[in-house]
């Protein structure tokens, strides 16, 4: 047999990896835009033409197909004209570690399947909990922020159920549980509430300030109202880096409100976790050490390949609700450090190795500097937008997002609204520049998410120029289709 990676196929493995790496390296050298611009119909046709029931074509042919079918039409996050979502270019040492992870194929659920890998992951968990301010904390690596938030809310739910006082004549405690968060919190909060069996109205929206950050006074009022109505505040979710605005909720005052009422505080720092290693902005996370649980996404602001996330808790005992013992895997009383005891996954990749190798190669300070660089770039981009008469800035970010609209003098709000999805679609279809769109305070806007430390002011100006050009062309096309009387100032779209 020559199909499997083994001592007998080590030379074949070397040749195959060289072939795959050479092809992907060529893509990095020659790619000139973040996406090929192929239509969904064209891509669907290419995929449908592949007969997965056909005979094998050999490894070399299959690797070539992966290059011409997938890599040729992939979205390239390393390209400076990619500025859409929370996807980052990845650190070289992490990519090397990814090859080791895939080849060795360790499973981190039990010690006897991973040995030193378990100990290395535990050491990394100790490192990040210390950075947070949990001196005796614990945690587990997960597939992403959604899973991390789900697990945090799961243990918060079980804590609330164990401590909730019975209320005569009221529904059972599970139906009385509520989660307090802002409208800017990640959608996984609402999704987790549904998965955890809470009511459809279990997520209570807390008012925010003009920057989109949770208002601590509004939180205190909401907690009081919940208790007065018989609801049980299961958890407050504060966000350290909202997806759209990149803002950080005031963690210390929120922790004050939670401490005063005995309410679990979870901090979703999936985006803002890069501040844990920032040499200049760590203070923006002051108060995070008072949380009961924290979500971090290393594959956002630590420049790691997907997936690399973790959920951390201040008290290791809080992970107990996910523990389940099986005689064939992790029998009760085992002295081995079986991490399945604290994970909602069983089989689990050694994704922690990527972060380990990155930290050893670059150092935590350098990672923090890289995250600072994208935050600094976003601050300069805000100024670029403010100084452009055709663009309108929609608030300022504490991290690396830039919200804006194309709205030169004479263009109504309604027409500027209509332009947002059109501009984004035109740019995506061209493959030249990828930006995102969202809605803030009921108003559609475009969004740049800057997570490439190698991007420059020139790169950002080029992206803004492309946006302006596309929007201007759409307005001109609309004028041609529906001419406006010379005396009218409004543009009809």
C-alpha positions in Angstrom: 0.0 0.0 0.0 1.3 3.4 -0.9 -1.8 5.6 -0.1 -1.1 6.4 3.5 1.6 8.5 5.1 4.1 6.1 6.7 7.7 5.3 6.8 7.4 3.5 3.5 5.9 6.7 1.8 8.1 9.3 3.5 9.9 10.1 0.2 6.6 10.4 -1.6 5.3 12.6 1.2 8.3 14.9 0.6 7.7 15.1 -3.1 4.0 15.7 -2.7 4.4 18.4 -0.1 7.0 20.1 -2.3 4.6 20.0 -5.2 1.7 21.5 -3.2 3.9 24.1 -1.5 5.5 25.2 -4.8 2.1 25.6 -6.3 0.7 27.7 -3.4 3.9 29.7 -3.2 3.5 30.5 -6.9 0.0 31.8 -6.2 1.3 34.1 -3.5 3.9 35.5 -5.8 1.6 35.9 -8.8 -1.8 36.8 -7.3 -2.7 40.4 -8.1 -6.1 40.7 -6.6 -8.0 39.1 -3.7 -10.4 37.1 -5.8 -10.6 35.9 -9.4 -14.0 37.5 -10.0 -15.5 34.3 -11.3 -19.3 34.2 -11.0 -21.0 31.7 -8.7 -22.5 30.1 -11.8 -19.1 29.6 -13.3 -17.7 28.2 -10.1 -20.7 25.9 -9.7 -20.2 24.6 -13.2 -16.5 23.8 -12.4 -17.5 22.0 -9.2 -20.4 20.1 -10.9 -18.1 18.8 -13.6 -16.1 16.8 -11.0 -17.2 13.1 -10.8 -16.5 12.1 -7.2 -17.5 8.5 -8.0 -14.9 8.2 -10.7 -11.6 6.3 -10.5 -8.7 7.8 -8.7 -6.5 10.1 -10.8 -3.4 9.8 -8.6 -2.0 12.2 -6.0 -0.2 14.5 -8.5 -3.3 15.1 -10.6 -5.5 15.6 -7.5 -3.1 18.2 -6.1 -3.1 20.0 -9.4 -6.9 20.0 -9.4 -6.8 21.5 -5.9 -4.6 24.3 -7.3 -6.6 25.0 -10.4 -10.1 24.6 -8.9 -9.7 25.9 -5.4 -6.6 28.0 -5.1 -7.2 29.8 -8.4 -10.6 31.0 -7.1 -9.9 31.3 -3.4 -10.2 34.5 -1.5 -6.7 35.8 -0.5 -6.7 37.4 2.9 -3.0 38.4 2.6 -3.7 40.7 -0.3 -3.8 44.4 0.7 -7.0 44.9 -1.3 -8.9 42.4 0.9 -10.6 44.5 3.6 -13.9 42.8 4.2 -14.2 40.5 7.2 -12.3 39.4 10.3 -9.9 37.3 8.4 -6.2 37.8 8.8 -3.0 36.9 6.9 -1.2 34.1 8.7 2.1 34.0 10.4 4.7 31.8 8.6 5.7 29.7 11.6 2.1 28.9 12.2 1.7 27.6 8.6 4.8 25.4 9.1 3.2 24.1 12.3 0.0 23.4 10.5 1.8 20.9 8.3 3.1 19.1 11.4 -0.4 19.1 13.0 -1.9 17.5 9.8 0.8 14.9 9.3 1.1 13.7 12.9 -2.7 13.9 13.4 -2.7 13.9 17.2 -6.0 14.0 18.9 -6.0 16.2 22.0 -9.0 14.6 23.8 -6.9 12.2 25.9 -3.4 12.1 27.1 -2.6 8.7 25.6 -3.4 10.1 22.1 -1.3 13.2 22.4 1.2 13.0 25.3 3.4 16.1 25.2 0.8 17.8 23.0 -1.6 17.9 25.9 1.1 19.4 28.2 2.0 22.0 25.6 -1.7 23.0 25.2 -2.1 23.2 29.0 1.0 25.5 29.2 -0.5 27.8 26.5 -3.8 27.9 28.5 -1.8 28.9 31.6 0.0 31.6 29.5 -3.2 33.2 28.2 -5.1 33.0 31.4 -2.2 34.8 33.1 -2.3 37.4 30.4 -6.0 37.9 31.1 -5.4 38.1 34.9 -6.7 34.6 35.9 -3.8 33.4 38.0 -5.4 30.0 38.7 -7.6 29.9 35.6 -8.3 27.1 33.1 -9.7 26.7 29.6 -9.6 24.7 26.4 -8.9 25.4 22.8 -12.0 25.4 20.5 -12.9 25.6 16.8 -13.8 29.3 17.0 -15.5 32.1 18.8 -19.0 30.6 18.3 -18.0 27.4 20.1 -16.2 29.3 22.8 -19.2 31.5 23.5 -21.5 28.5 23.5 -19.4 26.7 26.0 -19.1 29.8 28.2 -22.9 30.3 28.2 -23.4 26.6 28.8 -21.4 26.7 32.1 -23.0 30.1 33.0 -26.4 28.5 32.5 -25.7 25.6 34.7 -24.3 27.9 37.4 -27.4 30.0 37.2 -29.7 26.9 37.5 -27.8 25.7 40.5 -28.0 29.0 42.3 -31.4 30.3 41.2 -34.0 30.7 44.0 -37.3 29.0 43.3 -40.2 31.4 42.7 -43.7 30.0 43.6 -46.0 30.0 40.7 -43.3 31.0 38.2 -42.1 29.0 35.2 -39.3 26.6 35.8 -35.9 28.2 36.2 -34.6 27.4 32.7 -37.4 29.4 31.1 -36.7 32.3 33.5 -33.0 32.6 32.5 -32.0 35.7 30.5 -28.7 36.9 29.0 -28.0 40.6 28.9 -26.0 41.9 25.9 -26.0 44.7 23.5 -27.4 44.7 20.0 -23.7 44.8 18.8 -22.8 41.5 20.5 -21.9 38.6 18.2 -24.9 36.6 16.8 -23.5 33.5 18.4 -25.0 34.8 21.7 -28.5 34.6 20.4 -27.7 31.3 18.6 -26.3 29.8 21.8 -29.4 30.8 23.8 -31.5 28.8 21.4 -29.2 25.8 21.5 -29.2 25.9 25.3 -33.0 25.7 25.4 -33.7 29.2 26.6 -36.8 31.2 25.6 -37.0 33.0 22.3 -36.7 36.3 24.2 -33.9 35.2 26.5 -31.4 37.7 25.2 -32.2 41.1 26.6 -30.7 44.1 24.7 -28.9 46.6 26.9 -28.7 50.2 25.7 -25.4 51.6 24.4 -23.7 54.9 24.2 -23.2 56.9 21.0 -20.1 54.7 20.2 -22.0 51.5 20.5 -20.6 50.5 23.8 -22.7 49.0 26.6 -24.0 51.7 29.0 -23.2 50.5 32.6 -26.1 52.6 34.0 -28.5 50.9 31.5 -27.1 47.5 32.5 -27.8 48.2 36.2 -31.3 49.2 35.3 -31.8 46.1 33.1 -30.5 43.8 35.9 -32.9 45.4 38.4 -35.8 45.1 36.0 -35.1 41.5 35.3 -35.1 40.6 39.0 -38.2 42.6 39.6 -40.0 40.7 36.8 -39.0 37.3 38.1 -36.3 36.7 35.5 -32.9 35.2 36.4 -29.9 37.1 34.9 -27.9 34.1 33.9 -25.1 36.1 32.3 -23.9 39.5 31.1 -22.0 39.3 27.8 -19.6 42.2 27.3 -17.8 42.5 24.0 -14.1 43.5 23.7 -14.2 44.3 20.0 -17.6 44.3 18.3 -17.6 42.9 14.8 -18.8 46.1 13.1 -17.7 49.1 15.2 -14.6 47.5 16.8 -15.6 49.0 20.1 -14.8 47.7 23.6 -17.5 47.8 26.3 -16.4 49.5 29.5 -15.4 46.3 31.3 -14.6 47.6 34.8 -18.0 49.4 35.3 -19.8 46.3 33.8 -17.9 44.1 36.3 -19.1 46.4 39.1 -22.7 45.9 38.1 -22.2 42.1 37.8 -20.5 41.8 41.2 -23.2 43.9 42.9 -25.8 41.4 41.7 -23.9 38.2 41.7 -24.2 37.9 37.9 -21.8 35.9 35.7 -19.8 38.1 33.4 -18.6 36.7 30.1 -16.3 38.8 27.9 -16.3 38.0 24.2 -12.8 39.1 23.2 -12.7 37.1 20.0 -11.6 40.2 18.1 -9.9 42.3 20.8 -7.8 39.5 22.3 -4.7 40.9 20.4 -4.7 43.6 23.0 -3.5 41.0 25.6 -0.1 41.3 24.0 -0.2 44.9 22.9 2.7 47.0 24.2 0.6 50.2 24.0 -3.1 49.3 24.3 -3.4 46.6 27.0 -5.2 49.1 29.2 -8.3 48.9 26.9 -9.0 45.5 28.4 -8.8 46.7 32.0 -11.5 44.8 34.0 -11.3 41.7 31.9 -9.7 39.9 34.8 -12.9 40.3 36.7 -14.9 38.2 34.2 -15.9 34.6 35.0 -15.2 33.5 31.4 -13.5 34.9 28.3 -13.5 34.0 24.6 -10.4 34.6 22.5 -9.8 34.0 18.8 -6.2 33.6 17.9 -7.2 33.2 14.3 -8.3 36.9 14.2 -5.7 39.0 16.0 -2.8 36.6 16.7 -2.5 35.9 12.9 -3.2 32.2 13.2 -4.6 29.9 10.5 -8.2 28.8 11.2 -9.0 27.3 13.5 -7.5 28.6 16.7 -9.7 29.8 19.6 -10.1 29.2 23.3 -12.6 29.7 26.1 -11.0 30.6 29.4 -12.5 30.6 32.9 -11.3 32.2 36.2 -12.2 29.2 38.3 -11.3 25.8 36.9 -14.3 24.2 38.6 -16.6 26.2 36.3 -15.7 23.8 33.4 -17.3 20.9 35.3 -20.7 21.0 33.5 -19.1 19.6 30.3 -17.4 16.7 32.0 -18.6 13.2 31.0 -16.7 10.0 31.7 -16.5 6.9 29.4 -14.7 3.7 30.5 -13.2 3.3 27.0 -11.8 6.8 26.8 -11.5 8.9 30.0 -12.6 6.8 33.0 -13.5 8.6 36.2 -10.6 8.7 38.6 -7.9 8.6 35.8 -4.7 10.3 36.8 -4.0 11.3 33.2 -4.8 14.9 32.1 -7.6 14.0 29.7 -8.7 17.3 28.2 -12.0 15.8 26.9 -13.0 16.3 30.5 -13.3 20.0 29.9 -14.2 20.2 26.2 -17.5 19.8 24.4 -15.5 18.2 21.5 -14.1 14.7 21.7 -11.6 14.3 18.8 -9.8 17.7 18.6 -6.8 18.8 16.5 -3.6 20.1 18.1 -4.3 23.6 16.9 -2.5 25.0 19.9 0.8 24.0 18.2 0.4 26.8 15.7 0.3 29.4 18.4 3.1 27.7 20.3 5.4 27.8 17.3 4.4 31.4 16.5 5.2 32.6 20.0 8.5 30.8 20.0 9.4 32.2 16.6 8.2 35.8 16.9 7.6 36.4 20.6 4.5 37.8 22.2 5.7 41.4 22.0 6.1 41.2 18.3 2.6 39.8 17.9 1.3 42.7 20.0 3.2 45.2 17.8 1.6 43.6 14.7 -1.9 44.1 16.1 -1.0 47.6 17.1 0.0 48.3 13.5 -3.4 47.4 12.1 -5.1 49.5 14.8 -2.9 52.5 14.0 -3.6 52.0 10.2 -7.3 52.1 10.9 -7.0 55.3 12.9 -5.2 56.9 9.9 -7.9 55.5 7.6 -10.5 57.3 9.7 -8.8 60.5 8.9 -8.5 59.7 5.2 -12.3 59.2 5.1 -13.0 62.3 7.1 -10.8 64.4 4.7 -12.6 63.0 1.6 -15.5 65.2 0.5 -17.2 62.2 -1.2 -17.1 59.9 1.8 -18.7 60.1 5.2 -17.2 58.4 8.3 -19.7 56.4 10.4 -18.2 56.6 13.9 -14.7 55.7 15.0 -13.3 52.3 16.0 -11.1 51.4 19.0 -9.7 48.5 16.9 -9.3 48.1 13.2 -12.6 48.6 11.4 -13.6 51.6 9.3 -17.3 52.3 8.7 -18.1 54.8 6.0 -20.5 55.7 3.2 -20.2 57.2 -0.3 -22.3 60.4 0.0 -21.0 63.5 -1.9 -22.9 66.7 -1.6 -26.3 66.4 -3.2 -26.7 62.7 -2.7 -29.7 62.0 -0.4 -29.6 59.6 2.5 -31.9 57.2 0.7 -29.8 57.2 -2.5 -26.6 56.7 -0.4 -28.3 53.8 1.3 -29.2 52.2 -2.0 -25.6 52.5 -3.2 -24.1 50.4 -0.3 -25.0 46.9 -1.5 -24.5 47.8 -5.1 -20.9 49.0 -4.5 -20.0 46.0 -2.5 -21.5 43.6 -5.2 -19.7 45.4 -8.0 -16.4 45.2 -6.2 -16.8 41.5 -5.3 -17.8 40.6 -8.8 -14.7 42.3 -10.2 -12.4 40.6 -7.7 -10.4 43.8 -7.5 -11.2 44.8 -4.0 -13.3 43.1 -1.3 -15.1 45.2 1.3 -18.0 44.4 3.6 -21.3 46.0 4.2 -23.4 46.3 7.4 -26.1 48.4 9.1 -25.3 50.8 11.9 -28.0 52.6 13.7 -30.4 51.7 10.9 -28.2 53.1 8.2 -26.4 50.9 5.7 -22.7 51.5 5.3 -19.5 50.0 3.9 -16.9 48.4 6.2 -13.2 47.9 6.0 -11.7 45.4 8.4 -7.9 46.0 8.5 -6.0 43.0 9.8 -2.9 43.0 7.6 0.1 44.5 9.4 1.9 44.8 6.0 -0.9 47.0 4.5 0.1 50.7 4.1 -1.7 54.0 3.8 -1.2 53.8 0.1 -3.1 50.4 0.1 -6.0 51.9 2.0 -6.2 55.0 -0.3 -6.3 52.6 -3.3 -9.2 50.7 -1.8 -11.0 53.9 -1.0 -10.3 55.2 -4.6 -11.8 52.0 -6.0 -14.9 52.3 -3.8 -15.3 55.9 -4.8 -14.9 55.1 -8.5 -17.4 52.3 -8.4 -19.9 54.4 -6.5 -19.5 57.4 -8.9 -19.9 55.1 -11.9 -23.1 53.7 -10.4 -24.5 57.2 -9.8 -23.6 58.3 -13.3 -25.3 55.2 -14.7 -28.4 56.0 -12.8 -28.4 59.5 -14.1 -28.1 58.2 -17.7 -31.1 55.8 -17.1 -33.2 58.4 -15.3 -32.1 62.0 -16.3 -32.7 64.6 -13.6 -33.8 68.2 -14.4 -30.8 70.5 -14.3 -32.2 72.5 -11.3 -32.6 69.4 -9.1 -29.8 68.7 -6.8 -30.7 65.1 -5.9 -29.4 62.1 -7.7 -32.0 59.5 -8.6 -30.8 55.9 -8.2 
